[in-house]
Amino acid sequence: MSFQAYIDNIHKKTGKTPEDFKQLAEAKGLLKPDMKAGDIVAWLKEDFDLGHGHAMAIYATLSPKHADKIKEKK
């Protein structure tokens, strides 16, 4: 499955885009320079019932080193 397919499936399941998740993570205080994948994954699994792979895809969109790879649909 491609990265974009993960993002598309997450949007279908939750109705949320990577930008929506970024705003929610900011509101929860999860976006920090030292943020851990485990914290983000646990939040996404608990609050949105995402699987590990899908949660990691969202983590990748939140991580500054991966954010430039996002191709969000408009």
N, C-alpha and C positions, 0 to 999 in steps of 0.2 A: 504494500500500500504506500502510495506517495505521501509526502508531507502534506501537500495540499488536500489530498483525500481525507487525511486525519482531520484537518481544520474544517473541511466541508461537513464531515460526519458529526463533529462536535457542534457545529452550528445547527444542523438538522435536529440533533438531540436536545440541545439546550436553548436554541434561539439566540445564542450569544456569539459575538465575534471575538477575535483576540483582543481588540480594543476594549470591548465590554469587560473581558476578564481582567485586563490591565487596570481599569478603573475600579473594579471590585477589589482587586488585590491591594491597590493603593489605599482604598477606604478601610480595609482590614489591617493595614500596617504591615503587610507582607513584603512589599517592595522595598528592599534595603540593599545596600552595597554587598552585604554578606548573606543575602538570602540563600536558603538551601532548597535544593530540589525537593527533598523529602517533605518540607513544610508546605510547599505549593501543591505537591501531589496529594498529600493527606487532605488538604482543604478541598481540592477539586473532587476527590473521591467521595468525601463525606457530604459536601454541599450539592454536588452536581451528578453524583453517581457515575463518574467517568472511570474507565479502566486505566490501568497504569500507563499504557502506551499513549492513550489520548491525553491523559494528564501531563505526561512528559512533553507532548507536542505543545501544549499551552505553556508549560514552563519555558520551552525553547523560545516562544514568542515574547516572553517576559524578560528573558536574559539578554542584556545588551549585546553580548557577543553573537547572538543568533537573530536578533530582531530584524536585521537587514535582509534576511532570507524570506520574510513573510510576504505572501502575495494574497492580500485580503481582497475579497470580492467587494465591489462597490455597488 
